[in-house]
Amino acid sequence: MAGRNSSRSGQLVVPQANQALQQMKLEAAQELGVQIPQDGYYGNVSTRDAGSLGGYITKKLVQIAEQQLSGGSR
């Protein structure tokens, strides 16, 4: 089933978007003052910081989707 794989946590529906999402994560961390672990392990990142990153990225992705759906740009 196609829907099964897309619901797994951490797996991208569109793997080609990985680089753009990583860049977005770095920009969010820089703007929020959150230190990104060099080894990629987020187990030592506080829950508050991880939540802030996730919320910021979600907000940006929603803005991008709204712009695309409206056919305009901000």
C-alpha positions, 0 to 999 in steps of 0.5 A: 500500500502506498500510504503505509510507507508515508506514515512512518516517522522520519521517512520522507514522502519525497526523498528528493526534498531532503536537502531542502529540509536540511537547509530549512532545519539549519536556518531555523536553528540559526534563527532560534539560537539552537545548536545543531549537533554535528554528529546528527544525534538529537538525543541531547537536544532539549525537548524545548529546543527540538519542539521550537525547531519543529514548530518553526519548520512546520510554520514555514512549510505551511506558509510555502504551501499556502503560497503555492495554493494561492498561486502567489508569492509574499 
